[in-house]
């Protein structure tokens, strides 16, 4: 992970720790190329967590947005989930 990315996650963790009482609901939002396998990989990473997942396709059909509302245990668990999903090629975290 490069220094800029590391700093981003450090700041995010600080903000989440200072602004939220954990465990708490968290809304993850991602955009991925319209590839069923990539969307399924995201969905599977939240299996067994009681997540509410919504997907929407872009007008052109090239991209899919994925919104996941799920109870997370800590700010670190949010960061860990983002890091886990960065392995998906073409994913954009919002």
C-alpha positions in Angstrom: 0.0 0.0 0.0 1.4 3.4 -0.9 1.8 6.2 1.6 -1.1 8.2 0.3 -3.5 5.2 0.6 -2.1 4.4 4.1 -2.7 8.0 5.2 -6.3 7.9 3.8 -7.2 4.8 5.8 -5.5 6.2 9.0 -7.6 9.4 8.7 -10.8 7.4 8.0 -10.2 5.2 11.0 -9.6 8.3 13.2 -12.8 9.9 12.0 -14.9 6.7 12.4 -13.5 6.1 15.9 -14.2 9.7 17.0 -17.7 10.1 15.4 -19.3 6.7 15.9 -20.2 4.4 18.8 -19.3 0.8 17.9 -20.8 -1.6 17.0 -22.8 0.5 14.5 -24.4 0.4 11.1 -22.2 1.4 8.2 -23.0 2.0 4.5 -20.4 0.8 2.1 -20.7 2.0 -1.5 -18.8 0.6 -4.5 -18.8 1.0 -8.2 -17.5 -2.0 -10.3 -17.4 -2.8 -14.0 -20.6 -4.6 -14.9 -19.3 -8.1 -14.2 -21.5 -10.5 -12.4 -18.5 -12.3 -10.9 -17.2 -9.1 -9.3 -20.6 -8.2 -7.9 -20.9 -11.7 -6.5 -17.4 -11.4 -4.9 -18.5 -8.3 -3.1 -21.8 -9.9 -2.0 -20.0 -13.0 -0.7 -17.6 -11.0 1.4 -20.6 -9.9 3.5 -22.2 -13.3 3.8 -23.4 -14.1 7.3 -23.2 -10.5 8.4 -26.9 -9.6 8.0 -26.0 -7.1 5.3 -28.7 -5.4 3.2 -27.3 -5.2 -0.4 -28.6 -3.2 -3.2 -27.3 -3.1 -6.8 -28.0 -0.6 -9.6 -26.7 -0.7 -13.2 -25.5 2.4 -14.9 -27.5 3.8 -17.9 -24.9 2.5 -20.3 -24.7 -0.9 -18.6 -20.9 -0.6 -18.2 -20.9 -0.3 -14.4 -22.8 -1.6 -11.4 -23.1 0.3 -8.1 -23.3 -1.8 -5.0 -24.6 -0.4 -1.6 -24.2 -2.5 1.5 -25.7 -1.5 4.8 -24.3 -3.7 7.6 -23.5 -3.6 11.3 -19.8 -3.4 11.8 -18.0 -4.0 15.1 -15.4 -1.3 15.0 -13.7 1.3 12.8 -10.9 -1.2 12.2 -13.4 -3.8 10.9 -14.6 -1.2 8.3 -11.0 -0.5 7.2 -10.3 -4.3 7.0 -13.4 -4.8 4.8 -12.3 -2.0 2.4 -8.8 -3.5 2.2 -10.2 -6.9 1.6 -12.3 -5.6 -1.3 -9.5 -3.5 -2.9 -8.3 -6.8 -4.5 -11.2 -6.7 -6.9 -10.0 -5.3 -10.2 -11.6 -2.0 -11.2 -13.5 -1.5 -7.9 -14.0 2.1 -6.8 -14.9 2.8 -3.1 -17.1 5.8 -2.4 
